Amino acid sequence: MSTSELAWFKSSYSSSGSGDCVEIALTPATIHIRDSKNPQGPHLTTAPAPWTDFLTHLASTEGRREVG
């Protein structure tokens, strides 16, 4: 499946005005991640389990800790 055939979406937390968004496309075997400003550019692909681990970490207290 090419990236143009994927159903890309943005988070409901993304602002529609700035255009600075991460877009995600889900398939049963892969998660695709790209920059909305460059949809034809490179993108990341990962399996669902590491993506779920990443989101769980971001939602945790440790993941929300401020850097600096």
Secondary structure, DSSP 4 states (H G I P E B T S, - for coil): --GGGS-EEE-TTS-TTT---EEEEE-SS-EEEEETT-TTS--EEE-HHHHHHHHHHHHSHHHHPPP-
